[in-house]
Amino acid sequence: MRAERDELAVAERVLERVSEQLANERASAAPALGQVGGRAVMLTPHRVPDMEETLLPPDCQRILATVRQAAGPVMARQAGEALGIDVGMRSKREPLRGKAVRLVDRGRLRELPEGRFTTRF
């Protein structure tokens, strides 16, 4: 019994250390500011599967919120209208669609065959 209790105590200490290391790694993944062309910009952190949504760029957060609030799958045009973007011109709509596709690639959204976007789960 003592040997098993001692092994359990060691396992608990190892678990605590690993948990602290993971917490430190997640804290270092927070967005950092950099300089591009004399302007402050947010550097995009490395993507990890369980990355918090708050670490995504604000545009991506708004797109996710719009798709979640929709009654069903939405086209990029519908998402743009909900976000207040002028979607009458394709040049205004395509950047929004590109961001939605990146969210699909990152596992945040799902794209249906007809080009509509919906939540992943």
N, C-alpha and C positions, 0 to 999 in steps of 0.2 A: 504494500500500500504506500509506504513512504517513497519508494522509488517512482511509482506512478505519480504521486503528488509532486515530487521534485521535477519530473519531466513536464508536468502540466504548468508549473511555475515558470520553467524556462520557456516553454511555448508561449505563455502569456507575455513575457518580456520581449520575445522576438516579435510577436504580433504588435505590441506597442511601438517598437522601433520602426517596423515596416509602415505602420499607419502614420507615424510622424514624417517619414520620408515621402510618402504619397502626398500628404498635406503640403509639404514644402514644395514638391514638384508642381502641384496644382496652383499654388500661390505664385510660382514663377511664370506660369502660363498666362498671367493677366496681361491685357493689352498694354503695350508700351508706346510712347509717343516718339516719333522720329521726325527728321527734317527732309523734305523733298521740295526742291525748287524754292527754298526759303520759307515754306509753309509747314506748320506742324500737322502731321498726319498720324493716324493710329496704325501701328504695325500690326498685322494680323498674326495672332498666335498660332502655334502649331496645333493642328486638329487632333483631338483625342476623342474616342467614342463617347465618353461620358462628360464631355465639356459642357459647362453651363451655358445656357442660352444667353445670359447677360454678357458673356465675353464676345459674342458675335457683333459685327458692326451694326449700328443703329438701323440702317436700311434693311438689313436681313431680319432684324428683330421685328420691324414693322410688317414686312412681307409675311413672316410666320404668323404674326397676330392676325393679319387680315385673312389668311387662309383658314385659320382656326375658327374665326368668327363667322365665316361663310356657312350658308345652309348646306352646301355640298361642294363638289369639286369646282374650281374656278379657273378661268382662262387668265392669261396675263393682263388682258384688257380690263377684265372685271376687277382684278386686284389693283390695277393702276387707278381706276375710277374711284375705288374705295380709299385709296391713299391720296387722292387729289392730284394725280399726275395727268397731264394732258396726253391722252392716249389716241387722239385723232391721227397723229402722225406716227408712222412706223418707227422713225428714228427716236422717238420718245418712249415707245413701248418696248423695243428690243433690249435696252439695258436692264429693264425690269425683268423681262423674261430670262435674260442671262443670269441674273442674280438668283432667280427661282430655280434655274437648272443647277446652279452651283449648290444650292441648298439640297437639291435632290442628290447630287453627287456626294454630299457630306452626310446623307442619311437623315436629314431633317424633314424633307418633304418627299412625296411620291408623285411621279408624273404618270398620268394615265395615257393610254395609246392615242387618244384624240387630242392630246396637248393640254389637258386640264391638270391642275395641281391640287393635291389634297394632303392632309396630314399623314404622317408615316404610320401612326398607330391608331 
